[in-house]
Amino acid sequence: LMAGERRRRGGDGPRERPRERLRDRDPKIRQQQRPQRGSGRGRTALALAAAAAALALGLAVAAAEWKRWSEASRLVTAHPAPRAVPPGSTGPLASPTYFWGTYRPHVYFGMKTRSPRAVVTGLMWLQHGSNLRHTTDQNDGVSRYGWLMHDGENFGVQEIRDEGLMLRTEFVKQPGGDHGGDWSWRVTAKMEGKGPAPLLSLFFYVATDGQGTLRPVLENETRLAAVAGTAEELGDFTLTFLPPTGEGGEGPKYASYNFLAAGVPGLHRLTDLVRQSLRESSVFSPPGQPRRRFFGVSSTGGLPGEPPRGQLLLHQVTLELPAVLEVTMESGSAAGARRGRLAGPALSAALARHVAAFEQRFEDTFGLGARGVSLPQRRFAQAALSEMLGGIGFFHGRSLLRSEHREEPVPGAESMLFTAVPSRSCFPRGFLWDEGFHLLLLSRWDPALARDILAHWLDLLNADGWIPREQILGDEARARVPPEFVLQHSETANPPTLLLALERLLPNAPLPYLRRLFPRLHAWFEWLNRTQAGPEPFTFRWRGRDTDPERFLNPKTLSSGLDDYPRASHPSAQERHLDLRCWMALGARVLATLAEHLGEPSTPYRDMAAALSDNDLLDRLHWAPELGAFADFGNHSAAVALRWHRPAPVPGRPPPTPQLRREVREAPRPQFVGALGYVSLFPLLLQLLQANSPRLPALLGSMRNEKQLWTPFGLRSLARDSPLYLRRNTEHDPPYWRGSIWVNINFLALRALHGYAQAPGPHRERAAELYRELRHNLVANVFQQYEATGFLWENYRDSDGAGQGCHPFAGWSALVVLAMAEDY
């Protein structure tokens, strides 16, 4: 319109050029602008129409660009609701108990502050003739390690066994001052068995990451006796490395000393930096004994080509075993209240007090002794809880996000996360659906700690209400993740198990805390309801299934948490996922209860919970008569197999490598998915079925049927008579949720059976019988595997109960403690 007005005014030529270029590109506009017969008024009308078309096109393009920009902006924008973790509430003054902790679960032993640019401390060791140990890795040959006791606050005791070496690491915290108080370490090292002991080097270090300064305090110019430091949230502090002693309080122990001072390009490069600095030029020469060479650190200035971001000071002690070494961290602000250094006999006395308090608190919480549980099983249960508490970490950084509206990934908002991790060796980072299961156990041990962790997770919401399912925050976390799993996709959900934990926490949680949580929980649930909606009312569909279906026997559904559990063979928008529907029913129920608790409107949640719990509607949408079970629905074919396929040769190139590709022998059609397993049980697992449901006998029968889900070790994830039982998904992708026994789902089964066994109904006795058998099988096997291997495992083999996958896996596998206590 503006262009037409300028034409009537006799506007200048150059202002017409953009319109002329548009006319040249668009043949329709070219046709409209050809010389026409008739009046000038007709020509003006045509010009106005062309201008209007051009403007409409421009506005449409601008609107599309604005929409893409807006959605991309919301992706990386934090949710506007007040934070669930109030600002300042995690600092050393507001929360001194949790300020220092073993918040570096990916290292065998280390501590840090719960702050974004933390001062970190840690331990490495080297048996000369072996490998340098620092970060946990289940393939590094360390035969056994884990926390035996850890209260999550003030102390911990861990044992590590490595090629005949036994290391016992202990720490105690002592409150005082304005910066989180003091703490002390004790490391006891000895060899198991007989034979000459190799030289052992222990490396104690302190490092900064972009904030704080460290100054070495040297003794005889060779021994790093202490580190004097200053940091924003620590004030002044001193880390002292005491001389080693013999085991059992014997006198001083001869040792050789080296130290390293270097710039650090990032905490994820600490191991590389130390390894590069080792030289076989140091000499161990105790009086009257032969001289021996060993690898000692020597200052290098840092890693070539990588500018330093912080400082590292490292104290290397090389000695013969047995030996005891202690390290103390003393806060400058606690000097006035300090009664003496927490070392030697004072440290021993403090450890003894904490051990006694831990054992009493454990019994008061879980009551295993009163139930007649044997001492070895009680020790096992203490270790399972302690390994979870010792696997709590604090992370800071930005997730790498991808939206369907942007081609390139973008860094998310700067975030902090306080969370338990599933596995120190494999998954030392936060996982959304795992955390809800973790909090079921943590909420019994320390409700305040569980509430704090839950609030940290809800503060990860973006403006749309989405929480990335995997939290990879900071260089140390990212260094442990394969590149293909770093990106978090904005359409991908995860089961809202945090609501499972909230249901347990809710009755005793402070109202101000719940009020802070409510708007964030509402936004998260609405995001799930909106983005994971199914093809019909009250149906739901997991987004983000594998996009290359021909590669996989059955395309995975990572968003469900059940990864390769069989779904419809051909992903489509017509799928109805049973487990997601049940999770949404649980969520609606919990949010309705929370809203009523707070005096907020609860009717929408209550109505949704009622609809999703309607057993008749559940039957219509998900009961498969031909299977005698509940099931997913989708575009499915059971006649699929993996076959070797040789791609067509390319002239002038070597013959292509054969590939394993999917072959579909019978075309898919809309139908129920014949995969009896964990998904089939979800209406029972989340207790949506009424106690008198006519469907309960079939589900209970499948659970107890040895040809289907029952084993002497727990319920297998996929029935033995299912088509994809223990089938590989690709050449390099072994079965995962296709037959193995998983503790988290078995715990839900125990919880549900326990509930049905107490509810009046015709299936009460059958549920009680199954409950007793399943509980015995699961607890006995997890304990037996721990005794044999020293670890909790990610899952257990259905044929013989052997532990499989990652270890230690004291995430949801530690729920065995609640099963032992019958605490549901």
VEXFI-692770 format. One record per residue (C-alpha): x, y, z; residue in three letters. Coordinates in steps of 0.5 Angstrom, whole numbers, plus 500, padded with zeros to 3 digits. Layout:
XYZALA;...
//
This chain:
500500500LEU;506505502MET;509503495ALA;502505491GLY;502511495GLU;509513493ARG;507512485ARG;501516486ARG;505522488ARG;510520483GLY;515517488GLY;523516486ASP;525510483GLY;530507488PRO;525506493ARG;521501488GLU;527497487ARG;525492492PRO;519491489ARG;522490482GLU;526485485ARG;520481488LEU;516482481ARG;522479477ASP;522473482ARG;515472482ASP;512470475PRO;505471478LYS;507478479ILE;510479473ARG;504477469GLN;500482473GLN;505488472GLN;505487464ARG;502493460PRO;494493460GLN;489496456ARG;484500460GLY;483506464SER;489509469GLY;484507475ARG;485499473GLY;492500473ARG;492503480THR;488497482ALA;492492479LEU;498495482ALA;495496489LEU;493488489ALA;500486487ALA;503491493ALA;498487497ALA;500480495ALA;507482496ALA;506485503LEU;502479505ALA;508475503LEU;513479507GLY;508479513LEU;508471512ALA;515470512VAL;516475518ALA;511471522ALA;514465520ALA;521467522GLU;518471529TRP;515464531LYS;521460530ARG;525466533TRP;520466539SER;520458540GLU;528458540ALA;528463545SER;523460549ARG;528454549LEU;533457552VAL;530461557THR;529459564ALA;521459567HIS;519465569PRO;516462576ALA;520464582PRO;525459583ARG;524453587ALA;531453591VAL;531460594PRO;537465592PRO;542464597GLY;539458600SER;545453598THR;550458601GLY;555456607PRO;551461611LEU;544458609ALA;546451609SER;553449612PRO;551442613THR;551441605TYR;556446603PHE;562441603TRP;561434600GLY;563428596THR;559432590TYR;564429585ARG;561422584PRO;565421578HIS;572420582VAL;574415587TYR;575420592PHE;574427592GLY;570433595MET;568440593LYS;563446595THR;556446593ARG;557452589SER;558454581PRO;566455581ARG;568450586ALA;574449589VAL;575441588VAL;579436592THR;581429590GLY;585423591LEU;589419585MET;593413586TRP;599409582LEU;601402584GLN;608403580HIS;607398575GLY;600399574SER;595405572ASN;594412575LEU;587411578ARG;583418579HIS;576417575THR;571411576THR;571407570ASP;568400570GLN;573397565ASN;579400569ASP;580393573GLY;579396580VAL;575390583SER;571393588ARG;569400591TYR;564403594GLY;561407600TRP;560402606LEU;557408610MET;555415608HIS;550419612ASP;549425606GLY;552430611GLU;558429616ASN;562423614PHE;563417610GLY;567411610VAL;569407603GLN;573401601GLU;577400594ILE;580394592ARG;585394586ASP;590389584GLU;591387591GLY;591394594LEU;586396599MET;584403600LEU;580405606ARG;578413605THR;574416611GLU;572423612PHE;569427617VAL;566434617LYS;566439623GLN;561445623PRO;564452625GLY;565459622GLY;561462616ASP;564458610HIS;562451611GLY;566449617GLY;572444617ASP;573437614TRP;579432615SER;580425611TRP;584419613ARG;586414607VAL;589407610THR;593403605ALA;595396605LYS;596390601MET;591384601GLU;595377601GLY;602376602LYS;608377597GLY;612383596PRO;608390596ALA;610395590PRO;611402591LEU;605406592LEU;604413590SER;598417593LEU;596424590PHE;592429594PHE;590435590TYR;586442590VAL;584445584ALA;580452582THR;576453576ASP;576460574GLY;575463581GLN;580463587GLY;587463589THR;592457591LEU;599458595ARG;604453596PRO;607452603VAL;613448602LEU;617444607GLU;625443605ASN;623445598GLU;621438596THR;614437600ARG;608440599LEU;606441607ALA;600445606ALA;596450601VAL;594456603ALA;587458599GLY;582464598THR;576463595ALA;569467594GLU;565463598GLU;570459602LEU;574466605GLY;581464607ASP;582456608PHE;588452609THR;589445607LEU;595441611THR;598434608PHE;600431615LEU;606426614PRO;604419613PRO;604414619THR;604406620GLY;598403621GLU;595402628GLY;598408630GLY;605407629GLU;610412628GLY;612416622PRO;613412616LYS;619414611TYR;616417604ALA;619420598SER;615427596TYR;614430590ASN;609436588PHE;606439582LEU;604446581ALA;600448574ALA;595451570GLY;589447569VAL;585448562PRO;579445566GLY;577440571LEU;576435566HIS;583435564ARG;586434571LEU;588426570THR;591428563ASP;595434566LEU;598429572VAL;599423567ARG;603428563GLN;607430568SER;610424571LEU;617422570ARG;621416572GLU;626420575SER;625420582SER;628415587VAL;625412593PHE;631410598SER;629409605PRO;635408610PRO;639401609GLY;635399603GLN;636398596PRO;634405592ARG;628404587ARG;626409581ARG;619411581PHE;614415577PHE;614422580GLY;610429578VAL;614434575SER;612441574SER;610442567THR;606449567GLY;600446564GLY;598442558LEU;601445551PRO;596449547GLY;591450552GLU;590456556PRO;589455564PRO;583457567ARG;585455574GLY;590452579GLN;592446581LEU;597444587LEU;598437588LEU;602433593HIS;605426591GLN;607421597VAL;611415595THR;611409600LEU;611402602GLU;605399605LEU;602399610PRO;601406611ALA;596412614VAL;595419611LEU;591424613GLU;589431610VAL;585437614THR;582443611MET;581448616GLU;577454614SER;579461617GLY;573463619SER;572457624ALA;579459627ALA;576462634GLY;571456635ALA;576450633ARG;578446639ARG;584443636GLY;586440629ARG;581434627LEU;587429626ALA;590423629GLY;586420636PRO;581426635ALA;579424628LEU;579417630SER;574419636ALA;570423631ALA;569417626LEU;567412632ALA;562417634ARG;559418627HIS;559410626VAL;555409632ALA;550415630ALA;549412623PHE;548405625GLU;543407630GLN;539412625ARG;539407620PHE;536402625GLU;531407627ASP;529409620THR;528402617PHE;528397622GLY;531392619LEU;534389626GLY;527389629ALA;525385623ARG;530380624GLY;534381618VAL;541378619SER;548382620LEU;551381613PRO;544383610GLN;544389614ARG;551391612ARG;549390605PHE;543395606ALA;547400609GLN;552400603ALA;546400598ALA;544407602LEU;551410603SER;553409595GLU;547413593MET;548418598LEU;556418596GLY;553419589GLY;550425590ILE;553431586GLY;553438584PHE;553440577PHE;554447574HIS;553449566GLY;549449560ARG;546443557SER;546443549LEU;539443546LEU;536442540ARG;529444537SER;525442531GLU;525449530HIS;532450529ARG;538447525GLU;543448530GLU;544446537PRO;544452542VAL;547452549PRO;541452554GLY;540457560ALA;546457565GLU;544452571SER;545448577MET;543441579LEU;544438586PHE;542430584THR;544423586ALA;547419580VAL;545413577PRO;552410577SER;558413579ARG;562409573SER;557410567CYS;552415569PHE;555420573PRO;550426572ARG;543427573GLY;537423569PHE;530425570LEU;526419571TRP;532416575ASP;531421580GLU;524420582GLY;526413584PHE;532415588HIS;528420592LEU;523415594LEU;529412598LEU;532419600LEU;526421602SER;526416608ARG;533417610TRP;533425610ASP;526428607PRO;530435607ALA;535433603LEU;530430598ALA;526436598ARG;532440596ASP;534435590ILE;527435588LEU;527443588ALA;533443584HIS;530439578TRP;524443578LEU;529449577ASP;531446570LEU;524448567LEU;525452561ASN;519457559ALA;515452555ASP;515447562GLY;520442559TRP;526439563ILE;531436559PRO;531428561ARG;539428561GLU;543433565GLN;550434562ILE;552440566LEU;560442566GLY;566440562ASP;567434567GLU;560431566ALA;560432558ARG;567429558ALA;564422560ARG;558422555VAL;558419548PRO;557425543PRO;551422540GLU;548423547PHE;550430549VAL;544433545LEU;537434548GLN;531434544HIS;526439546SER;520434544GLU;523429548THR;519427555ALA;521422560ASN;516419566PRO;515424571PRO;517420577THR;519426581LEU;511426582LEU;512419585LEU;517422590ALA;513428591LEU;507424593GLU;511421599ARG;514427601LEU;507431601LEU;504430607PRO;510433611ASN;513438607ALA;513445609PRO;507449606LEU;512455603PRO;516450600TYR;510446596LEU;507453594ARG;514455591ARG;514448587LEU;506448585PHE;507453579PRO;513449576ARG;509443577LEU;503445574HIS;508448568ALA;511441567TRP;505437567PHE;501442562GLU;507441558TRP;507433558LEU;499434557ASN;500438551ARG;506435547THR;505428548GLN;498428547ALA;496422543GLY;491421537PRO;485420541GLU;482424548PRO;486421554PHE;491417550THR;498419550PHE;504418545ARG;512418547TRP;515423542ARG;522422539GLY;522415537ARG;528413533ASP;528416526THR;531411522ASP;527405523PRO;530400518GLU;536400522ARG;533397528PHE;529391529LEU;524395533ASN;526403533PRO;527405541LYS;523410545THR;529413549LEU;524418552SER;520412555SER;526410560GLY;525403557LEU;529404551ASP;529398547ASP;522395550TYR;518393544PRO;513398541ARG;509399534ALA;514396529SER;513402525HIS;513409529PRO;507413527SER;502419530ALA;497414531GLN;500410537GLU;497410544ARG;503408549HIS;500405555LEU;505407560ASP;505414559LEU;498414560ARG;499411567CYS;504416568TRP;499422567MET;494419571ALA;499418577LEU;501426575GLY;494428575ALA;492425582ARG;498427585VAL;497435583LEU;490434585ALA;492432592THR;497438592LEU;492443589ALA;487441595GLU;493441600HIS;495449598LEU;487451597GLY;488452589GLU;483450584PRO;484442583SER;478440579THR;481440572PRO;487435575TYR;481431579ARG;477430573ASP;483428569MET;485423574ALA;478420574ALA;478420567ALA;485416566LEU;483412572SER;477410569ASP;477402568ASN;472402562ASP;476407558LEU;482404560LEU;479397557ASP;477400551ARG;483404549LEU;489399551HIS;486392553TRP;488387547ALA;483381548PRO;487377543GLU;493378548LEU;490377554GLY;493383557ALA;494391556PHE;498393551ALA;500399546ASP;497400540PHE;500402533GLY;502401526ASN;505394527HIS;508388524SER;510382528ALA;514379522ALA;520383522VAL;527380522ALA;534383521LEU;538381515ARG;544382512TRP;544387506HIS;550388502ARG;549395499PRO;550396491ALA;557397489PRO;560404487VAL;564403481PRO;572405483GLY;571404490ARG;572397494PRO;566393495PRO;561396501PRO;561393508THR;555388509PRO;550392513GLN;544388518LEU;538392516ARG;531390518ARG;526386513GLU;519386514VAL;515380511ARG;508382513GLU;506389512ALA;504393518PRO;497395520ARG;494398526PRO;493393532GLN;495392539PHE;503391540VAL;504383542GLY;509385547ALA;508382554LEU;512385559GLY;513391564TYR;509396559VAL;503391560SER;503391568LEU;503399568PHE;495399570PRO;497395576LEU;504398577LEU;501405578LEU;495402582GLN;490404577LEU;486398577LEU;480397582GLN;481392587ALA;476388584ASN;478389577SER;476383572PRO;483384569ARG;487383575LEU;487375575PRO;490375568ALA;496380570LEU;497376576LEU;497370572GLY;502373567SER;507375573MET;507368576ARG;508364569ASN;515362569GLU;514362561LYS;512369561GLN;515374567LEU;516370573TRP;524368575THR;527366582PRO;530373582PHE;525378580GLY;520379574LEU;523379567ARG;522385563SER;519382557LEU;516375557ALA;520369555ARG;514367549ASP;514374546SER;517375539PRO;523380541LEU;525376548TYR;533377548LEU;533379541ARG;538384539ARG;536391536ASN;542392531THR;548388530GLU;552392536HIS;545394540ASP;544388545PRO;538387548PRO;537392554TYR;529392557TRP;528385553ARG;528380558GLY;533383564SER;530384571ILE;530391573TRP;530393580VAL;526399579ASN;520396576ILE;520390581ASN;520395586PHE;513398583LEU;510391583ALA;512390590LEU;509396592ARG;502395588ALA;502388590LEU;503390597HIS;497395596GLY;492390593TYR;494385598ALA;491390603GLN;485392599ALA;478388600PRO;477384594GLY;477378591PRO;484378589HIS;487380595ARG;490373597GLU;493372591ARG;496378591ALA;499377598ALA;502370596GLU;505373590LEU;508379594TYR;511375599ARG;515370593GLU;517376589LEU;520380595ARG;524374597HIS;526373590ASN;528380589LEU;532381595VAL;535375596ALA;538375589ASN;541382589VAL;544381596PHE;547375593GLN;550378587GLN;553384592TYR;556379596GLU;559375590ALA;561381586THR;561387591GLY;556391587PHE;549393586LEU;548392578TRP;544396573GLU;540390572ASN;540382573TYR;540376568ARG;533373568ASP;537366567SER;541366573ASP;540372577GLY;547375575ALA;549382575GLY;549386568GLN;550392565GLY;553398569CYS;556397576HIS;556400581PRO;549402580PHE;546404587ALA;541409583GLY;534405583TRP;537398585SER;538401592ALA;531401592LEU;532394595VAL;533397602VAL;526399602LEU;523392600ALA;527389605MET;524394610ALA;517393607GLU;517401606ASP;512403600TYR;
//
